[in-house]
Amino acid sequence: MAGLFDRQQETHRQQALPLAARMRPRYLDDVAGQSHFLHDGSLFRRLLSTNRLQSVIFYGPPGTGKTSLAELINQQTGAQFRSFNAVNCGIKELREELQRARDHLDHSGQKTILFIDELHHFNKTQQDFLLPDTERGVISLIGATTQNPFFSLVPALISRSQIFEFKPITTEEMKKLLIRAMADDRRGLANYKMPLDDDALTFLADVSDGDARRALNSLEIAVLSAHDLHQTRVTLATAEASIQKKAIRYDRNGDEHYDAASALIKSIRGTDPDAAIYWMTRMLEAGEEPRFIARRLMISASEDIGNADPHALVLAVAAAQSVEMLGLPECQIPLAHVVTYLASAPKSNASYKAWQQAKEDVQNQSVQPVPTHLRDRHYHGAKQLGHGDNYQYPHDAEDGWVSQDYLTVPKSYYLPTQHGFEANIAESLSKFRTRSVSATNKKAPPQET
């Protein structure tokens, strides 16, 4: 009777689990996606089959199989498996787990697989605490994190671990997973005998953003809703009703933040307003601070557009002021205005390159003295030193220009392009530079022969 009762309890527990938990893969071949490191003959499979998998970091977005793969490793190796979430674990609990692993090794000769979910929540002290037992082979650490480990983990832990990046599950792979769940009569939804329309399947696979947990749980809601409403099939309308507003993956302190900002600026630089407005919108919808976007736009207006369109910086500054005066949600309108303007504007980085070259010269070459005739002559004693003597005031000249040395060495830092308004600057500057060279040649003494 006890055995029957235990089996009933286990059945009830399984039935209470959400679909995503019930459909966890039982074999490596069941894992959705991640074929880039799980394919036949891969390093990961070879290490696992020979029981040589040491400490690893699983890095990737939610719902891509990090926890499932850790449990499969446990099943295949047969080692003692301990797991916990870093959010709920302090030094005291960590110390107890590591002592338990040492005791187990002493008594059985077997190391412990220690799975720590959301490892990035450990501070530096907690991460360092793992190092000795990891290095001595007491534990094989499996750390799962949604944040880039090179940002969130200490270098010493990274250097002792192999990093496997989990990628979002593709729409086609997600469809296969959902179809499998619909056909499974033990763990899945086959007992409901509820056909899933093709457009509903595609919608659920696509809108999940590569998150298998979200896709499976949404599928379960859709099937149960259709069943309760006495529908004969899961339609697109039912599937859409099962999805709430999605939470966009975005970590304002991690790589999603920097990657999205990089994509925005590179889209502006590449004159693609459609891509630029998409990345700006994604950042704002995910909760990005509008001031950060406004600052990046001001930088781009000068670095990537410059004098090809002098109005670009003016508009970028205006957008930053609008952010301060309007706030959310209205400030998104001027930000969209300026993002599309900057992306569509002619481009030049000539002024940025001029500054970079001048900075390199200032830092690495002899610092040039200010020519005597350019020095300030308004303070006491400057006249006695000859400061300002022979300075020629350009506004007194007929065309506002005189031949005069402004730098002690000949340099051409600013090389305007032929893009947009900068073409006018290039034409005008070329005339003055040609006259300056001609005047310099006239002043130069004849060379001895």
DRENDO-1510 file (C-alpha; in Angstrom, 1 decimal, always signed):
<recs>
REC; n; res; u; v; w
REC; 1; MET; +0.0; +0.0; +0.0 .
REC; 2; ALA; +2.8; +2.4; +0.9 .
REC; 3; GLY; +4.3; +1.9; -2.6 .
REC; 4; LEU; +1.0; +2.6; -4.3 .
REC; 5; PHE; +0.5; +5.6; -2.1 .
REC; 6; ASP; +3.9; +6.9; -3.0 .
REC; 7; ARG; +3.3; +6.5; -6.7 .
REC; 8; GLN; +0.0; +8.4; -6.4 .
REC; 9; GLN; +1.8; +11.2; -4.6 .
REC; 10; GLU; +4.4; +11.4; -7.3 .
REC; 11; THR; +1.8; +11.4; -10.0 .
REC; 12; HIS; -0.1; +14.2; -8.3 .
REC; 13; ARG; +3.1; +16.2; -7.9 .
REC; 14; GLN; +3.9; +15.7; -11.6 .
REC; 15; GLN; +0.4; +16.8; -12.6 .
REC; 16; ALA; +0.7; +20.0; -10.5 .
REC; 17; LEU; +3.9; +21.0; -12.3 .
REC; 18; PRO; +3.6; +23.6; -15.1 .
REC; 19; LEU; +4.1; +22.2; -18.6 .
REC; 20; ALA; +7.6; +23.7; -18.9 .
REC; 21; ALA; +8.7; +21.7; -15.9 .
REC; 22; ARG; +7.0; +18.5; -17.0 .
REC; 23; MET; +8.6; +18.8; -20.5 .
REC; 24; ARG; +12.2; +19.1; -19.3 .
REC; 25; PRO; +14.4; +17.1; -21.6 .
REC; 26; ARG; +15.4; +13.6; -20.4 .
REC; 27; TYR; +18.2; +13.1; -23.0 .
REC; 28; LEU; +20.7; +15.4; -24.6 .
REC; 29; ASP; +18.9; +14.9; -28.0 .
REC; 30; ASP; +15.7; +16.3; -26.4 .
REC; 31; VAL; +17.4; +19.7; -25.7 .
REC; 32; ALA; +15.9; +22.4; -27.8 .
REC; 33; GLY; +18.5; +24.5; -29.6 .
REC; 34; GLN; +22.1; +24.9; -28.6 .
REC; 35; SER; +23.3; +22.7; -31.4 .
REC; 36; HIS; +26.4; +24.9; -31.7 .
REC; 37; PHE; +27.9; +23.0; -28.7 .
REC; 38; LEU; +25.6; +20.0; -28.3 .
REC; 39; HIS; +26.0; +18.5; -31.8 .
REC; 40; ASP; +27.3; +14.9; -32.2 .
REC; 41; GLY; +31.0; +14.8; -31.7 .
REC; 42; SER; +31.1; +18.2; -29.9 .
REC; 43; LEU; +33.6; +19.0; -27.2 .
REC; 44; PHE; +30.8; +19.1; -24.6 .
REC; 45; ARG; +29.5; +15.7; -25.5 .
REC; 46; ARG; +33.0; +14.2; -25.4 .
REC; 47; LEU; +33.8; +15.7; -22.0 .
REC; 48; LEU; +30.5; +14.5; -20.7 .
REC; 49; SER; +30.8; +10.9; -22.1 .
REC; 50; THR; +34.2; +10.5; -20.6 .
REC; 51; ASN; +33.2; +12.1; -17.3 .
REC; 52; ARG; +35.8; +14.8; -17.7 .
REC; 53; LEU; +33.5; +17.8; -17.5 .
REC; 54; GLN; +35.0; +20.1; -14.9 .
REC; 55; SER; +33.6; +23.5; -13.8 .
REC; 56; VAL; +31.4; +25.2; -16.4 .
REC; 57; ILE; +29.5; +28.4; -16.7 .
REC; 58; PHE; +26.2; +28.3; -18.6 .
REC; 59; TYR; +25.5; +31.8; -19.9 .
REC; 60; GLY; +22.4; +32.9; -21.8 .
REC; 61; PRO; +18.9; +34.3; -21.6 .
REC; 62; PRO; +16.1; +32.7; -19.6 .
REC; 63; GLY; +14.3; +29.6; -20.9 .
REC; 64; THR; +17.1; +28.4; -23.1 .
REC; 65; GLY; +17.9; +25.2; -21.2 .
REC; 66; LYS; +20.6; +26.0; -18.7 .
REC; 67; THR; +19.0; +24.3; -15.7 .
REC; 68; SER; +17.7; +21.4; -17.8 .
REC; 69; LEU; +21.2; +20.7; -19.1 .
REC; 70; ALA; +22.6; +20.8; -15.6 .
REC; 71; GLU; +20.1; +18.1; -14.5 .
REC; 72; LEU; +21.0; +16.0; -17.5 .
REC; 73; ILE; +24.7; +16.2; -16.5 .
REC; 74; ASN; +23.6; +14.9; -13.1 .
REC; 75; GLN; +21.8; +12.0; -14.6 .
REC; 76; GLN; +24.6; +11.0; -16.9 .
REC; 77; THR; +27.5; +11.3; -14.4 .
REC; 78; GLY; +25.8; +9.8; -11.4 .
REC; 79; ALA; +27.7; +12.1; -9.1 .
REC; 80; GLN; +26.2; +13.7; -6.0 .
REC; 81; PHE; +24.2; +16.6; -7.3 .
REC; 82; ARG; +23.4; +19.7; -5.1 .
REC; 83; SER; +21.6; +22.7; -6.4 .
REC; 84; PHE; +20.5; +26.1; -5.1 .
REC; 85; ASN; +19.8; +29.6; -6.2 .
REC; 86; ALA; +22.4; +32.3; -5.5 .
REC; 87; VAL; +19.7; +34.8; -4.6 .
REC; 88; ASN; +18.8; +32.8; -1.5 .
REC; 89; CYS; +22.3; +31.7; -0.4 .
REC; 90; GLY; +24.7; +33.5; +1.9 .
REC; 91; ILE; +28.2; +32.6; +3.0 .
REC; 92; LYS; +26.9; +30.5; +5.8 .
REC; 93; GLU; +24.8; +28.3; +3.5 .
REC; 94; LEU; +27.7; +28.1; +0.9 .
REC; 95; ARG; +30.2; +27.1; +3.6 .
REC; 96; GLU; +27.8; +24.2; +4.7 .
REC; 97; GLU; +27.4; +23.0; +1.1 .
REC; 98; LEU; +31.1; +23.0; +0.5 .
REC; 99; GLN; +31.8; +21.1; +3.8 .
REC; 100; ARG; +29.1; +18.6; +2.8 .
REC; 101; ALA; +31.0; +18.1; -0.6 .
REC; 102; ARG; +34.3; +17.6; +1.2 .
REC; 103; ASP; +32.7; +15.0; +3.6 .
REC; 104; HIS; +31.2; +13.2; +0.6 .
REC; 105; LEU; +34.5; +13.1; -1.2 .
REC; 106; ASP; +36.3; +11.7; +1.9 .
REC; 107; HIS; +33.7; +8.9; +2.5 .
REC; 108; SER; +32.9; +7.9; -1.1 .
REC; 109; GLY; +35.8; +9.2; -3.2 .
REC; 110; GLN; +33.3; +11.0; -5.4 .
REC; 111; LYS; +33.2; +14.7; -6.1 .
REC; 112; THR; +30.0; +16.7; -6.0 .
REC; 113; ILE; +28.3; +18.6; -8.8 .
REC; 114; LEU; +27.3; +21.9; -7.4 .
REC; 115; PHE; +24.8; +23.7; -9.5 .
REC; 116; ILE; +24.3; +27.4; -8.7 .
REC; 117; ASP; +21.6; +29.2; -10.5 .
REC; 118; GLU; +21.8; +32.9; -11.1 .
REC; 119; LEU; +25.5; +32.8; -10.1 .
REC; 120; HIS; +25.9; +36.5; -10.9 .
REC; 121; HIS; +24.0; +37.4; -7.7 .
REC; 122; PHE; +27.0; +36.2; -5.7 .
REC; 123; ASN; +29.3; +39.0; -4.7 .
REC; 124; LYS; +33.1; +38.9; -5.1 .
REC; 125; THR; +33.6; +37.3; -1.6 .
REC; 126; GLN; +31.1; +34.5; -2.3 .
REC; 127; GLN; +32.6; +33.8; -5.7 .
REC; 128; ASP; +36.1; +33.7; -4.3 .
REC; 129; PHE; +34.9; +31.3; -1.6 .
REC; 130; LEU; +34.2; +28.7; -4.4 .
REC; 131; LEU; +37.8; +28.8; -5.8 .
REC; 132; PRO; +39.7; +26.5; -3.4 .
REC; 133; ASP; +37.3; +23.6; -3.6 .
REC; 134; THR; +36.9; +24.1; -7.4 .
REC; 135; GLU; +40.6; +24.0; -7.8 .
REC; 136; ARG; +41.1; +20.9; -5.6 .
REC; 137; GLY; +38.4; +19.0; -7.5 .
REC; 138; VAL; +36.1; +18.7; -4.5 .
REC; 139; ILE; +33.3; +20.1; -6.6 .
REC; 140; SER; +32.5; +20.4; -10.3 .
REC; 141; LEU; +30.8; +23.8; -10.4 .
REC; 142; ILE; +28.0; +24.4; -12.9 .
REC; 143; GLY; +27.1; +28.1; -12.7 .
REC; 144; ALA; +24.1; +29.5; -14.6 .
REC; 145; THR; +23.8; +33.2; -15.3 .
REC; 146; THR; +21.7; +35.4; -17.6 .
REC; 147; GLN; +24.4; +38.1; -17.4 .
REC; 148; ASN; +27.7; +38.2; -19.4 .
REC; 149; PRO; +30.2; +36.3; -17.1 .
REC; 150; PHE; +33.0; +38.7; -18.2 .
REC; 151; PHE; +31.0; +41.5; -16.6 .
REC; 152; SER; +29.5; +39.7; -13.6 .
REC; 153; LEU; +32.0; +37.1; -12.5 .
REC; 154; VAL; +35.5; +37.4; -11.0 .
REC; 155; PRO; +38.3; +36.7; -13.4 .
REC; 156; ALA; +39.7; +33.9; -11.2 .
REC; 157; LEU; +36.4; +31.9; -11.5 .
REC; 158; ILE; +36.2; +32.5; -15.2 .
REC; 159; SER; +39.8; +31.2; -15.7 .
REC; 160; ARG; +38.9; +28.0; -13.9 .
REC; 161; SER; +35.7; +27.3; -15.9 .
REC; 162; GLN; +34.7; +26.6; -19.4 .
REC; 163; ILE; +32.0; +28.9; -20.7 .
REC; 164; PHE; +29.1; +27.7; -22.9 .
REC; 165; GLU; +26.8; +30.4; -24.3 .
REC; 166; PHE; +23.2; +29.5; -24.7 .
REC; 167; LYS; +21.4; +31.2; -27.5 .
REC; 168; PRO; +17.7; +32.0; -27.9 .
REC; 169; ILE; +15.8; +29.1; -29.3 .
REC; 170; THR; +14.9; +29.7; -33.0 .
REC; 171; THR; +11.3; +29.8; -34.1 .
REC; 172; GLU; +11.6; +26.5; -36.0 .
REC; 173; GLU; +13.2; +24.7; -33.0 .
REC; 174; MET; +10.5; +26.2; -30.8 .
REC; 175; LYS; +7.7; +24.8; -33.1 .
REC; 176; LYS; +9.2; +21.3; -32.8 .
REC; 177; LEU; +9.2; +21.6; -29.0 .
REC; 178; LEU; +5.6; +22.8; -28.9 .
REC; 179; ILE; +4.5; +20.0; -31.3 .
REC; 180; ARG; +6.3; +17.5; -29.1 .
REC; 181; ALA; +4.4; +18.9; -26.0 .
REC; 182; MET; +1.1; +18.6; -27.8 .
REC; 183; ALA; +1.8; +15.0; -28.7 .
REC; 184; ASP; +3.1; +13.7; -25.4 .
REC; 185; ASP; +0.3; +11.9; -23.4 .
REC; 186; ARG; +2.3; +11.4; -20.2 .
REC; 187; ARG; +4.0; +14.8; -19.7 .
REC; 188; GLY; +2.4; +16.9; -22.3 .
REC; 189; LEU; -1.1; +17.9; -23.5 .
REC; 190; ALA; -2.1; +15.1; -25.8 .
REC; 191; ASN; -4.9; +13.9; -23.5 .
REC; 192; TYR; -6.8; +17.1; -24.2 .
REC; 193; LYS; -7.1; +16.1; -27.8 .
REC; 194; MET; -7.0; +19.8; -28.8 .
REC; 195; PRO; -5.6; +20.5; -32.3 .
REC; 196; LEU; -3.3; +23.5; -32.5 .
REC; 197; ASP; -3.8; +25.7; -35.6 .
REC; 198; ASP; -0.7; +26.4; -37.6 .
REC; 199; ASP; -1.0; +30.2; -37.2 .
REC; 200; ALA; -1.4; +29.7; -33.4 .
REC; 201; LEU; +1.7; +27.5; -33.3 .
REC; 202; THR; +3.7; +30.0; -35.3 .
REC; 203; PHE; +2.5; +32.9; -33.1 .
REC; 204; LEU; +3.5; +31.1; -29.8 .
REC; 205; ALA; +6.9; +30.0; -31.2 .
REC; 206; ASP; +7.7; +33.5; -32.5 .
REC; 207; VAL; +6.4; +35.7; -29.6 .
REC; 208; SER; +8.3; +33.7; -27.0 .
REC; 209; ASP; +11.6; +35.4; -28.0 .
REC; 210; GLY; +13.5; +32.2; -27.8 .
REC; 211; ASP; +12.3; +31.4; -24.2 .
REC; 212; ALA; +11.1; +27.8; -24.1 .
REC; 213; ARG; +9.6; +28.2; -20.6 .
REC; 214; ARG; +7.5; +31.1; -21.7 .
REC; 215; ALA; +6.4; +29.3; -24.9 .
REC; 216; LEU; +5.4; +26.1; -23.1 .
REC; 217; ASN; +3.5; +27.8; -20.3 .
REC; 218; SER; +1.7; +30.0; -22.8 .
REC; 219; LEU; +0.8; +26.9; -24.8 .
REC; 220; GLU; -0.6; +25.3; -21.7 .
REC; 221; ILE; -2.7; +28.3; -20.9 .
REC; 222; ALA; -4.0; +28.4; -24.4 .
REC; 223; VAL; -5.0; +24.7; -24.4 .
REC; 224; LEU; -6.7; +24.9; -21.0 .
REC; 225; SER; -8.5; +28.1; -22.0 .
REC; 226; ALA; -9.8; +26.4; -25.2 .
REC; 227; HIS; -10.8; +23.4; -23.1 .
REC; 228; ASP; -12.7; +25.4; -20.5 .
REC; 229; LEU; -14.5; +27.4; -23.3 .
REC; 230; HIS; -15.5; +24.1; -24.9 .
REC; 231; GLN; -13.6; +25.0; -28.1 .
REC; 232; THR; -12.6; +22.2; -30.5 .
REC; 233; ARG; -9.2; +23.6; -31.3 .
REC; 234; VAL; -6.6; +26.2; -30.2 .
REC; 235; THR; -7.0; +29.2; -32.6 .
REC; 236; LEU; -4.8; +32.2; -33.1 .
REC; 237; ALA; -7.2; +34.3; -31.1 .
REC; 238; THR; -6.9; +31.9; -28.1 .
REC; 239; ALA; -3.1; +31.8; -28.4 .
REC; 240; GLU; -2.9; +35.6; -28.5 .
REC; 241; ALA; -5.1; +35.8; -25.4 .
REC; 242; SER; -2.8; +33.5; -23.5 .
REC; 243; ILE; +0.2; +35.9; -23.9 .
REC; 244; GLN; +0.5; +38.9; -21.7 .
REC; 245; LYS; +2.7; +41.9; -22.4 .
REC; 246; LYS; +6.2; +40.4; -22.8 .
REC; 247; ALA; +9.1; +41.4; -20.6 .
REC; 248; ILE; +11.9; +42.3; -22.9 .
REC; 249; ARG; +15.3; +40.8; -22.0 .
REC; 250; TYR; +17.4; +43.7; -21.0 .
REC; 251; ASP; +20.0; +44.2; -18.3 .
REC; 252; ARG; +20.8; +47.9; -17.8 .
REC; 253; ASN; +24.1; +47.1; -16.2 .
REC; 254; GLY; +25.2; +44.2; -18.5 .
REC; 255; ASP; +25.8; +43.3; -22.1 .
REC; 256; GLU; +22.3; +43.7; -23.3 .
REC; 257; HIS; +22.5; +47.4; -22.4 .
REC; 258; TYR; +25.8; +47.9; -24.2 .
REC; 259; ASP; +24.9; +45.7; -27.2 .
REC; 260; ALA; +21.7; +47.6; -27.8 .
REC; 261; ALA; +23.4; +51.0; -27.5 .
REC; 262; SER; +26.1; +49.8; -29.9 .
REC; 263; ALA; +23.5; +48.7; -32.4 .
REC; 264; LEU; +21.7; +52.0; -32.2 .
REC; 265; ILE; +24.8; +54.1; -32.8 .
REC; 266; LYS; +26.1; +51.8; -35.6 .
REC; 267; SER; +22.7; +52.0; -37.3 .
REC; 268; ILE; +22.8; +55.8; -37.2 .
REC; 269; ARG; +26.3; +55.7; -38.5 .
REC; 270; GLY; +25.3; +53.3; -41.3 .
REC; 271; THR; +22.4; +55.6; -42.4 .
REC; 272; ASP; +19.7; +53.1; -41.5 .
REC; 273; PRO; +16.8; +55.0; -39.8 .
REC; 274; ASP; +14.6; +51.9; -39.7 .
REC; 275; ALA; +17.2; +49.9; -37.7 .
REC; 276; ALA; +18.0; +52.9; -35.5 .
REC; 277; ILE; +14.4; +53.5; -34.5 .
REC; 278; TYR; +13.9; +49.8; -33.7 .
REC; 279; TRP; +16.9; +49.7; -31.3 .
REC; 280; MET; +15.9; +53.0; -29.7 .
REC; 281; THR; +12.4; +51.6; -29.2 .
REC; 282; ARG; +13.6; +48.3; -27.8 .
REC; 283; MET; +15.8; +50.1; -25.3 .
REC; 284; LEU; +13.0; +52.4; -24.1 .
REC; 285; GLU; +10.4; +49.6; -23.9 .
REC; 286; ALA; +12.8; +47.6; -21.8 .
REC; 287; GLY; +13.2; +50.5; -19.3 .
REC; 288; GLU; +16.3; +52.2; -20.5 .
REC; 289; GLU; +16.9; +55.6; -19.1 .
REC; 290; PRO; +16.0; +58.2; -21.8 .
REC; 291; ARG; +18.9; +60.5; -20.6 .
REC; 292; PHE; +21.4; +57.7; -21.6 .
REC; 293; ILE; +20.0; +57.6; -25.1 .
REC; 294; ALA; +20.0; +61.4; -25.4 .
REC; 295; ARG; +23.7; +61.5; -24.4 .
REC; 296; ARG; +24.6; +58.9; -26.9 .
REC; 297; LEU; +22.7; +60.9; -29.7 .
REC; 298; MET; +24.7; +64.0; -28.8 .
REC; 299; ILE; +28.0; +62.1; -29.1 .
REC; 300; SER; +26.9; +60.5; -32.4 .
REC; 301; ALA; +25.8; +63.9; -33.8 .
REC; 302; SER; +29.4; +65.2; -33.5 .
REC; 303; GLU; +31.4; +62.0; -34.0 .
REC; 304; ASP; +29.5; +60.5; -36.9 .
REC; 305; ILE; +27.9; +63.5; -38.6 .
REC; 306; GLY; +29.9; +66.5; -37.6 .
REC; 307; ASN; +30.1; +69.3; -40.1 .
REC; 308; ALA; +28.4; +67.3; -42.9 .
REC; 309; ASP; +25.2; +68.5; -41.1 .
REC; 310; PRO; +25.9; +71.2; -38.4 .
REC; 311; HIS; +22.2; +71.1; -37.4 .
REC; 312; ALA; +22.6; +67.5; -36.2 .
REC; 313; LEU; +24.2; +68.5; -32.9 .
REC; 314; VAL; +21.7; +71.3; -32.4 .
REC; 315; LEU; +18.8; +68.8; -32.7 .
REC; 316; ALA; +20.5; +66.3; -30.5 .
REC; 317; VAL; +20.9; +68.9; -27.8 .
REC; 318; ALA; +17.3; +69.9; -28.2 .
REC; 319; ALA; +16.3; +66.2; -27.8 .
REC; 320; ALA; +18.3; +66.1; -24.5 .
REC; 321; GLN; +16.5; +69.2; -23.3 .
REC; 322; SER; +13.1; +67.7; -24.3 .
REC; 323; VAL; +13.9; +64.6; -22.2 .
REC; 324; GLU; +14.4; +66.9; -19.2 .
REC; 325; MET; +11.4; +69.1; -19.8 .
REC; 326; LEU; +8.9; +66.4; -20.9 .
REC; 327; GLY; +9.9; +63.1; -19.2 .
REC; 328; LEU; +8.3; +59.8; -20.1 .
REC; 329; PRO; +6.3; +58.9; -22.1 .
REC; 330; GLU; +6.2; +62.1; -24.2 .
REC; 331; CYS; +10.0; +62.5; -24.5 .
REC; 332; GLN; +10.0; +59.4; -26.7 .
REC; 333; ILE; +8.5; +61.5; -29.5 .
REC; 334; PRO; +11.4; +64.0; -29.9 .
REC; 335; LEU; +13.9; +61.2; -29.4 .
REC; 336; ALA; +12.4; +59.3; -32.3 .
REC; 337; HIS; +12.4; +62.6; -34.3 .
REC; 338; VAL; +16.2; +63.1; -33.7 .
REC; 339; VAL; +17.1; +59.4; -34.1 .
REC; 340; THR; +15.6; +59.3; -37.6 .
REC; 341; TYR; +17.1; +62.7; -38.5 .
REC; 342; LEU; +20.6; +61.6; -37.4 .
REC; 343; ALA; +20.4; +58.3; -39.2 .
REC; 344; SER; +19.2; +60.0; -42.4 .
REC; 345; ALA; +21.8; +62.8; -42.3 .
REC; 346; PRO; +25.0; +62.9; -44.4 .
REC; 347; LYS; +28.0; +61.5; -42.4 .
REC; 348; SER; +31.5; +62.7; -41.7 .
REC; 349; ASN; +33.9; +61.9; -38.9 .
REC; 350; ALA; +36.5; +64.4; -40.1 .
REC; 351; SER; +36.3; +66.6; -37.0 .
REC; 352; TYR; +36.5; +63.5; -34.8 .
REC; 353; LYS; +39.6; +62.2; -36.6 .
REC; 354; ALA; +41.2; +65.7; -36.4 .
REC; 355; TRP; +40.8; +65.7; -32.7 .
REC; 356; GLN; +42.1; +62.1; -32.3 .
REC; 357; GLN; +45.2; +63.0; -34.4 .
REC; 358; ALA; +45.8; +66.2; -32.5 .
REC; 359; LYS; +45.5; +64.4; -29.2 .
REC; 360; GLU; +48.0; +61.8; -30.3 .
REC; 361; ASP; +50.5; +64.5; -31.2 .
REC; 362; VAL; +50.0; +66.4; -28.0 .
REC; 363; GLN; +50.5; +63.2; -25.9 .
REC; 364; ASN; +53.4; +61.7; -27.9 .
REC; 365; GLN; +55.3; +64.5; -29.5 .
REC; 366; SER; +57.0; +67.7; -28.3 .
REC; 367; VAL; +54.4; +70.2; -27.2 .
REC; 368; GLN; +54.4; +73.2; -29.5 .
REC; 369; PRO; +54.9; +76.7; -28.0 .
REC; 370; VAL; +52.4; +79.3; -28.7 .
REC; 371; PRO; +53.8; +81.7; -31.4 .
REC; 372; THR; +54.8; +85.0; -30.0 .
REC; 373; HIS; +52.4; +87.0; -32.1 .
REC; 374; LEU; +49.5; +84.9; -30.9 .
REC; 375; ARG; +50.2; +85.3; -27.2 .
REC; 376; ASP; +48.1; +87.4; -24.9 .
REC; 377; ARG; +49.3; +91.0; -24.6 .
REC; 378; HIS; +46.7; +92.3; -22.1 .
REC; 379; TYR; +48.5; +91.5; -18.8 .
REC; 380; HIS; +51.2; +93.6; -17.3 .
REC; 381; GLY; +54.6; +93.1; -18.8 .
REC; 382; ALA; +53.4; +91.3; -21.9 .
REC; 383; LYS; +54.3; +94.2; -24.2 .
REC; 384; GLN; +57.8; +94.3; -22.9 .
REC; 385; LEU; +58.1; +90.6; -23.9 .
REC; 386; GLY; +56.9; +91.3; -27.4 .
REC; 387; HIS; +53.8; +89.2; -26.9 .
REC; 388; GLY; +51.2; +90.0; -29.6 .
REC; 389; ASP; +53.6; +92.0; -31.7 .
REC; 390; ASN; +53.0; +91.7; -35.5 .
REC; 391; TYR; +49.6; +90.0; -35.0 .
REC; 392; GLN; +47.4; +90.7; -38.0 .
REC; 393; TYR; +43.7; +91.1; -37.3 .
REC; 394; PRO; +41.8; +89.0; -40.0 .
REC; 395; HIS; +38.7; +91.2; -39.9 .
REC; 396; ASP; +40.7; +94.1; -41.2 .
REC; 397; ALA; +41.4; +92.2; -44.4 .
REC; 398; GLU; +39.1; +92.6; -47.4 .
REC; 399; ASP; +38.0; +88.9; -47.4 .
REC; 400; GLY; +38.5; +88.3; -43.7 .
REC; 401; TRP; +41.7; +86.3; -44.1 .
REC; 402; VAL; +45.4; +87.0; -43.8 .
REC; 403; SER; +48.5; +84.8; -44.3 .
REC; 404; GLN; +49.7; +84.2; -40.8 .
REC; 405; ASP; +51.3; +81.4; -38.8 .
REC; 406; TYR; +49.0; +79.9; -36.2 .
REC; 407; LEU; +51.0; +76.7; -35.4 .
REC; 408; THR; +54.7; +76.4; -35.3 .
REC; 409; VAL; +54.7; +73.2; -37.4 .
REC; 410; PRO; +52.8; +72.6; -40.6 .
REC; 411; LYS; +49.9; +70.3; -39.8 .
REC; 412; SER; +46.6; +69.4; -41.5 .
REC; 413; TYR; +44.5; +67.7; -38.9 .
REC; 414; TYR; +41.0; +68.6; -40.3 .
REC; 415; LEU; +40.4; +67.1; -43.7 .
REC; 416; PRO; +36.8; +67.8; -44.6 .
REC; 417; THR; +34.9; +65.4; -46.7 .
REC; 418; GLN; +32.6; +66.0; -49.7 .
REC; 419; HIS; +29.6; +64.9; -47.7 .
REC; 420; GLY; +26.7; +67.3; -47.1 .
REC; 421; PHE; +27.5; +70.8; -45.9 .
REC; 422; GLU; +31.1; +69.8; -45.3 .
REC; 423; ALA; +31.7; +70.0; -49.0 .
REC; 424; ASN; +31.2; +73.7; -48.8 .
REC; 425; ILE; +33.7; +73.9; -45.9 .
REC; 426; ALA; +36.2; +71.8; -47.9 .
REC; 427; GLU; +35.9; +74.2; -50.9 .
REC; 428; SER; +36.4; +77.3; -48.8 .
REC; 429; LEU; +39.2; +75.8; -46.6 .
REC; 430; SER; +41.0; +74.6; -49.7 .
REC; 431; LYS; +41.3; +78.1; -51.1 .
REC; 432; PHE; +42.7; +79.5; -47.8 .
REC; 433; ARG; +45.1; +76.7; -47.4 .
REC; 434; THR; +46.4; +77.1; -51.0 .
REC; 435; ARG; +46.9; +80.8; -50.4 .
REC; 436; SER; +48.6; +80.1; -47.1 .
REC; 437; VAL; +51.1; +77.7; -48.8 .
REC; 438; SER; +51.7; +80.2; -51.6 .
REC; 439; ALA; +52.4; +83.0; -49.1 .
REC; 440; THR; +54.7; +80.8; -47.1 .
REC; 441; ASN; +56.7; +79.9; -50.2 .
REC; 442; LYS; +57.1; +83.6; -51.0 .
REC; 443; LYS; +58.5; +84.4; -47.6 .
REC; 444; ALA; +60.9; +81.5; -47.6 .
REC; 445; PRO; +64.5; +82.5; -48.4 .
REC; 446; PRO; +66.0; +81.2; -51.7 .
REC; 447; GLN; +67.8; +77.9; -51.4 .
REC; 448; GLU; +71.6; +77.9; -52.0 .
REC; 449; THR; +72.7; +75.9; -55.0 .
</recs>
